[in-house]
């Protein structure tokens, strides 16, 4: 599912009303004004830096647009915030192993680590992508967040 093509509002979970409104407006704006979408998502982060959905929106739109440095930065920021909320260290190599059934911020952290591995692969940073995928193999051994798909892409790119 592409959240930026949904006709209805996107369910971002429980967020303050103003933050949800900004994210919804950003999703709609992305279709015709990507700079405005970026501004709206950043406004949401300014209001609520703990709002993980805003990081997701930022790294997704910038990945779609090919702004991979910006996407990488947004994903790294979201990863740190999700890890903090999950009570995990900022360094993913220190995350607890076997988190395939994680939910909440822990699941978002795993999902964002997968996204970061994809961004690194698109940036041509194969070693960085492989390192992140290696962490995911230990932390999410069943591949619950879909990282094996990225691992297959990496193998095909070799």
C-alpha positions in Angstrom: 0.0 0.0 0.0 1.3 3.4 -0.9 0.2 5.9 1.8 0.7 8.7 -0.6 -1.9 7.4 -3.1 -4.7 6.8 -0.6 -7.9 8.8 -1.4 -9.1 8.6 2.3 -7.2 9.9 5.2 -4.3 7.8 6.5 -4.5 6.2 9.9 -1.3 7.3 11.5 -2.4 6.1 14.9 -2.9 8.2 18.0 -1.4 11.6 17.4 -2.2 15.1 18.6 -4.9 16.6 16.3 -2.7 19.3 14.9 0.1 16.8 14.1 -2.4 14.4 12.4 -3.8 17.3 10.4 -0.4 18.4 9.2 0.5 14.8 8.2 -2.8 14.4 6.3 -2.3 17.7 4.5 1.3 16.5 3.6 0.0 13.3 2.1 -2.4 15.2 -0.1 0.2 17.9 -1.0 2.7 15.2 -2.0 0.6 14.5 -5.1 1.1 18.0 -6.5 3.5 20.0 -4.4 6.3 17.9 -2.9 8.1 20.9 -1.3 4.9 21.8 0.5 4.6 18.2 1.7 8.1 18.3 3.0 7.3 21.5 4.9 4.1 20.1 6.4 5.9 16.9 7.6 8.6 19.0 9.1 6.1 21.2 10.9 4.5 18.1 12.3 7.9 17.1 13.7 8.5 20.5 15.1 5.2 20.2 17.0 5.8 16.6 18.1 9.4 15.3 17.6 8.1 12.0 19.2 5.6 11.5 16.3 7.2 8.5 14.5 4.8 8.8 11.6 6.3 12.1 10.6 9.7 10.6 10.2 8.1 7.8 8.1 6.5 10.4 5.8 9.7 12.3 5.4 11.9 9.4 4.6 9.3 7.9 2.2 8.8 11.1 0.2 12.5 11.7 -0.1 13.2 8.2 -1.1 10.5 8.3 -3.8 11.9 11.6 -5.1 15.5 10.3 -5.1 16.7 12.7 -2.5 18.5 9.9 -0.8 20.7 12.0 1.5 17.6 13.7 3.0 15.8 10.4 3.2 18.8 8.8 5.0 18.9 11.7 7.5 15.2 11.5 8.2 15.4 7.7 8.6 18.3 8.0 11.0 16.5 10.6 13.1 13.4 8.4 13.2 15.5 5.4 14.1 17.0 7.2 17.0 13.6 8.4 18.2 12.0 5.0 17.9 14.9 3.3 19.7 14.6 5.9 22.5 10.9 5.2 22.8 11.4 1.4 22.8 14.0 1.8 25.6 16.8 0.5 23.2 20.2 2.0 22.7 20.7 4.3 19.7 23.2 1.9 18.2 21.2 -0.9 16.5 24.1 -3.4 17.0 23.2 -3.2 20.7 19.4 -3.9 20.2 18.0 -7.0 21.9 17.9 -10.0 19.6 14.9 -11.9 18.5 12.4 -9.0 18.2 10.3 -10.5 15.4 7.1 -10.0 17.4 7.9 -6.5 18.5 5.2 -3.8 18.2 4.9 -0.1 18.8 8.1 1.9 18.7 10.2 -1.2 18.6 8.5 -2.4 15.4 8.9 1.1 14.0 12.6 0.9 14.8 12.9 -2.4 12.9 10.9 -1.1 10.0 13.0 2.0 9.8 16.2 0.0 9.9 14.9 -1.9 6.9 14.1 1.3 5.2 17.5 2.6 5.9 19.1 -0.5 4.4 17.0 0.1 1.2 18.1 3.8 1.1 21.8 2.7 1.5 21.4 0.2 -1.3 19.9 2.9 -3.5 22.7 5.2 -2.6 25.1 2.6 -3.9 26.4 1.9 -0.4 26.3 -1.9 -0.6 28.5 -2.5 2.5 26.4 -0.2 4.6 23.2 -1.9 3.4 24.7 -5.4 4.1 25.7 -4.3 7.6 22.2 -3.1 8.4 20.7 -6.3 6.9 23.0 -8.3 9.1 21.7 -6.5 12.2 18.1 -7.2 11.1 18.9 -10.9 10.6 19.8 -11.1 14.3 17.3 -8.7 15.7 14.3 -9.8 13.5 15.2 -13.4 12.5 11.8 -14.2 11.0 11.9 -11.1 8.8 8.6 -9.7 10.2 9.2 -6.2 8.9 10.0 -7.5 5.4 13.8 -7.0 5.4 14.4 -10.3 3.4 13.0 -8.5 0.4 15.7 -5.9 0.7 18.3 -8.6 1.2 17.1 -10.2 -2.1 17.4 -6.9 -3.9 20.9 -6.5 -2.5 21.8 -10.0 -3.8 20.4 -9.2 -7.2 22.4 -5.9 -7.3 25.7 -7.8 -6.6 
